[in-house]
């Protein structure tokens, strides 16, 4: 993360909350897609989509090397996603659970 010399940690936290509140106003996948395409660079969006593809592969029980083969994501990143899926903040798990009904 970059250093903000004139922004406090409290202000940064508020900026983050404001971003998440903005996402919650979006109602359709098309609205979310448009927002993220405006917000993110193509590389950032690709990285997030790749990580989500890894989550889906891990949920299917694929081994890391197979996930790397089908997604092109590094084994290091796959391990990181697996760790957050198992021991992170619960965001991946919540989304997986809700998508699977």
C-alpha positions as CSV (number, residue, x, y, z in Angstrom):
1,X,0.0,0.0,0.0
2,X,1.2,3.5,-0.7
3,X,1.9,5.9,2.1
4,X,-0.5,8.8,2.5
5,X,1.4,11.5,4.3
6,X,-1.7,13.6,4.9
7,X,-4.3,10.9,5.5
8,X,-4.8,9.3,8.9
9,X,-5.5,5.6,9.5
10,X,-9.0,6.7,10.6
11,X,-9.5,8.5,7.3
12,X,-8.3,5.5,5.4
13,X,-10.7,3.3,7.2
14,X,-13.5,5.7,6.4
15,X,-12.6,5.7,2.7
16,X,-12.7,1.9,2.8
17,X,-16.2,1.9,4.4
18,X,-17.4,4.4,1.9
19,X,-16.2,2.2,-1.0
20,X,-17.9,-0.8,0.5
21,X,-21.1,1.2,1.0
22,X,-21.0,2.3,-2.7
23,X,-20.7,-1.4,-3.8
24,X,-23.7,-2.2,-1.7
25,X,-25.8,0.3,-3.7
26,X,-25.3,-1.7,-6.9
27,X,-28.3,-3.9,-7.7
28,X,-27.3,-6.1,-10.7
29,X,-24.3,-7.9,-12.0
30,X,-24.1,-5.4,-14.9
31,X,-24.0,-2.5,-12.5
32,X,-21.3,-4.2,-10.4
33,X,-19.3,-4.9,-13.6
34,X,-19.6,-1.3,-14.8
35,X,-18.5,0.0,-11.3
36,X,-15.5,-2.3,-11.1
37,X,-14.5,-1.6,-14.7
38,X,-14.5,2.1,-13.8
39,X,-12.7,1.6,-10.5
40,X,-10.0,-0.9,-11.4
41,X,-7.3,-1.2,-14.0
42,X,-7.7,-4.1,-16.4
43,X,-4.8,-5.8,-14.5
44,X,-6.4,-5.3,-11.1
45,X,-9.8,-6.7,-12.4
46,X,-8.0,-9.7,-14.0
47,X,-6.2,-10.4,-10.7
48,X,-9.4,-10.4,-8.7
49,X,-11.2,-12.6,-11.3
50,X,-8.2,-15.0,-11.3
51,X,-8.4,-15.3,-7.5
52,X,-12.1,-16.0,-7.6
53,X,-11.5,-18.7,-10.3
54,X,-9.0,-20.2,-7.8
55,X,-11.6,-20.3,-5.1
56,X,-14.0,-22.1,-7.4
57,X,-11.3,-24.7,-8.3
58,X,-10.4,-25.2,-4.6
59,X,-14.1,-25.8,-3.8
60,X,-14.1,-28.5,-6.5
61,X,-11.1,-30.1,-4.8
62,X,-8.6,-29.6,-7.6
63,X,-4.9,-29.9,-6.7
64,X,-2.8,-26.8,-6.8
65,X,-0.8,-27.9,-9.9
66,X,-4.1,-28.6,-11.8
67,X,-5.5,-25.2,-10.7
68,X,-2.3,-23.6,-12.0
69,X,-2.6,-25.4,-15.3
70,X,-6.2,-24.4,-15.9
71,X,-6.0,-20.8,-14.6
72,X,-2.4,-19.8,-15.1
73,X,-2.3,-18.4,-11.5
74,X,0.9,-19.0,-9.7
75,X,1.1,-21.8,-7.1
76,X,2.1,-19.1,-4.5
77,X,-1.1,-17.2,-5.2
78,X,-3.2,-20.4,-5.1
79,X,-1.7,-21.1,-1.7
80,X,-2.5,-17.6,-0.5
81,X,-6.1,-17.9,-1.7
82,X,-6.5,-21.3,-0.1
83,X,-5.1,-19.9,3.2
84,X,-7.6,-17.0,3.1
85,X,-10.4,-19.3,2.2
86,X,-9.7,-21.5,5.2
87,X,-8.5,-18.9,7.7
88,X,-9.2,-15.4,6.4
89,X,-11.9,-12.9,7.2
90,X,-14.7,-15.2,5.9
91,X,-15.4,-13.2,2.7
92,X,-14.7,-16.0,0.3
93,X,-16.6,-18.5,2.4
94,X,-19.6,-16.3,2.7
95,X,-19.8,-15.6,-1.1
96,X,-19.3,-19.3,-1.9
97,X,-22.0,-20.3,0.6
98,X,-24.5,-17.8,-0.8
99,X,-23.8,-18.6,-4.4
100,X,-24.3,-22.3,-3.7
101,X,-27.5,-21.6,-1.9
